[in-house]
């Protein structure tokens, strides 16, 4: 990791040099601002000069300090958990693949974030590969860039499948009571249980053991097939957030009703948005289709 630490220091020095030169070349850019004052009971106005550029440069200095602190922390985490070896080269894939997991993103909203990511698509959702480090107190996630596929001589499909398998092991799917999940309670059942499946307006709530980013549960190996077996047929599913998925028996639920209920649930969860659409899992073929 020495190479990456040196690169970071060099980048910081260049940024600071740009800011310093800008200060010296441009000096102060002052604006005249009219400020109301009260002079012995009389309402008057005073003109003051406002140093716009200096405040901008100070702001940029602060942002660089914040960025530096974040990057140094992330480099230490990546070094500690062995994604890179000391020379700055990637660790062998077999030694780190058990840390690969999947997170879900909305393709349209997160298009910039996904530009250099490894993912495949289900409807308007990207199943995206992340590297995960767990220190016991905090969890750190980093999107894996496309270039590692060539460095590791892998196919994208293998890496995604490995990440799905690891996600299943690290945080297995669970079924939550809908109302308790909405209120932050942890009433859960094993997903293999055939009892307690709700066919009401909200459906049955599926997430992962860790809950955070638990909507991935529906795409984990064998989970959709298990749910189809319990319902004895196809089923619909939709996402109230990135953290859970609601599943519905197609015999007792209308897709438009699901869409309306999900829209209502998402009304105050903008930061957790994943998809407004309803999906259908076809038991006979094992395929997923976005239908509404």
Residue, then its C-alpha position, 0 to 999 in steps of 0.5 A: x500500500x506504500x505506492x497508494x499512500x505516496x500517490x495520495x500525498x502527491x495529489x494533496x500537495x498538487x491540490x494545495x498548490x493550485x489553491x495557493x497559486x489561485x490566492x496569489x494570482x487573484x487576490x481578493x474579489x470584493x463585492x459591495x453589500x448593502x447592510x441595514x444598520x441602526x444609527x441612534x434610532x435611524x434606519x440607515x444602510x452601510x456598504x461593506x466589502x466582502x472577500x468572496x474568493x478568500x472564503x471560497x479558498x478557505x472552504x476548498x482547504x476545508x474540503x481537502x482536509x476532509x477528503x484527505x482524512x477520509x482517503x487515509x482512513x479508507x487506505x488503512x482499512x483496505x491495507x488492514x484487510x488485505x485487498x492490496x499487498x504492500x507493493x500496491x498490487x491487488x491481492x490474489x482473488x482466491x484470498x479476498x473473494x470471500x469478502x465480495x458481496x452484492x448491493x443493489x442500486x437504481x440504474x437511473x438514479x445511480x448512473x454516475x456511481x455505476x459508470x466503472x462498476x461491476x454489475x448485472x441488471x434486473x429491470x431497473x436495478x443493478x446488482x453491484x459487486x462490493x468488497x466488504x471489510x468487517x472490523x467488528x465495530x464498523x463495516x466498510x464497503x468499496x465498489x469494485x472497479x471493472x479493471x479488476x476483472x482483467x487483473x484477476x483474469x475473471x469473467x464478470x459473471x463469476x465475480x457476481x455469482x461469487x459475490x451473491x454466494x458470499x452475501x448469502x453466507x455473511x447475511x442470510x435472508x430472513x422473513x420479518x413481520x411487516x409492521x414490526x419491520x416498519x417500526x424498527x422491531x426485529x421479529x423474524x422467522x426463518x425463510x424456510x418456514x411455510x407458516x406466517x406468510x401474509x397475503x395482505x396489501x403489504x405482502x410478506x417482508x423479506x430482508x437479510x439478517x443484517x437488514x442494511x441493504x437487505x433488499x438483495x435477499x430476493x436475488x440470492x441463490x435459491x431464495x426466489x425458488x423457495x418463495x415460489x414453492x411456498x406460494x405454489x406458483x409465481x409471485x410478485x415483489x416490490x421494494x419499499x427501500x434498499x433494505x427490504x422487499x415485499x413479496x405477494x402471491x399473484x392469486x390474491x394481489x393486483x400489481x397496481x395495488x402493490x405499486x400504490x402501497x409501495x409508493x406510499x411506503x417510499x414517500x418518506x424514504x427518499x434516500x433509500x429509494x430502489x425502484x418504483x416498479x413491480x416485478x414478477x418471478x416465474x416459477x416454471x422458468x426461474x426468470x424475473x420480469x419487471x411488469x409495472 
